[in-house]
Amino acid sequence: MEGVTPATLREFLGPKPERELLLLAAIELYREGRLSLGKAAEFAGLSLREFLYELRKRDVPINYTKDEAEADIETVEGLE
């Protein structure tokens, strides 16, 4: 990356670069289908709600599988 210095990286990544790098990695792994929605949120250190918010901010499509939906239904039914 020509012209990129540690200072410009710090500016791009913000005050918590480790968190931002984990989030960016989680988003990319999710986008590639290598992590599920829940696992990507966990990898990023976020709640599912927070991770969904980050995906929406970045216009990343939500790939919600049938298996994930069934697991969520079972979880909700178990709460009743």
C-alpha positions in Angstrom: 0.0 0.0 0.0 1.9 3.0 -1.3 1.8 6.1 0.8 0.3 4.4 3.9 2.0 5.2 7.1 1.4 4.0 10.6 -0.2 7.4 11.3 -2.7 7.1 8.4 -3.5 3.5 9.5 -4.2 4.7 13.1 -6.4 7.5 11.6 -8.3 5.0 9.5 -8.7 2.4 12.3 -9.7 4.8 15.0 -8.9 4.8 18.7 -9.3 1.0 19.1 -7.5 -0.5 16.2 -7.6 -4.1 17.5 -11.4 -4.0 17.8 -11.8 -2.5 14.3 -9.5 -5.1 12.8 -11.4 -8.0 14.5 -14.6 -6.5 13.2 -13.3 -6.1 9.7 -12.0 -9.7 9.7 -15.3 -11.0 11.1 -17.3 -9.2 8.4 -15.1 -10.6 5.6 -15.2 -14.1 7.0 -19.0 -13.8 7.3 -19.3 -12.4 3.8 -17.2 -15.3 2.4 -19.5 -17.8 4.3 -16.6 -19.1 6.4 -18.3 -17.9 9.7 -22.0 -18.0 10.6 -23.7 -14.8 11.7 -23.5 -15.8 15.4 -19.9 -17.0 15.1 -18.9 -13.8 13.3 -20.5 -11.7 16.0 -18.7 -13.7 18.7 -15.4 -13.4 16.8 -15.8 -9.6 16.6 -16.6 -9.5 20.3 -20.1 -8.1 19.7 -23.6 -9.1 20.5 -25.6 -10.4 17.6 -27.6 -7.1 17.5 -24.4 -5.0 17.4 -22.9 -7.1 14.7 -26.1 -6.8 12.6 -25.9 -3.1 13.1 -22.3 -3.0 11.8 -23.3 -5.1 8.8 -26.2 -2.8 8.0 -23.9 0.3 8.3 -21.6 -1.3 5.7 -24.4 -2.5 3.4 -23.3 -6.1 3.9 -26.2 -8.5 2.9 -27.5 -10.8 5.7 -27.1 -14.4 4.7 -29.5 -16.1 7.2 -29.5 -19.8 6.6 -32.4 -22.2 7.2 -30.3 -23.9 9.9 -29.7 -20.6 11.7 -33.4 -19.8 11.6 -34.4 -23.2 13.0 -31.8 -22.9 15.8 -33.2 -19.4 16.7 -36.8 -20.8 16.7 -35.7 -23.6 19.0 -34.1 -21.0 21.3 -37.1 -18.8 21.4 -39.4 -21.7 22.0 -37.2 -22.8 24.9 -37.6 -19.4 26.5 -41.4 -19.7 26.7 
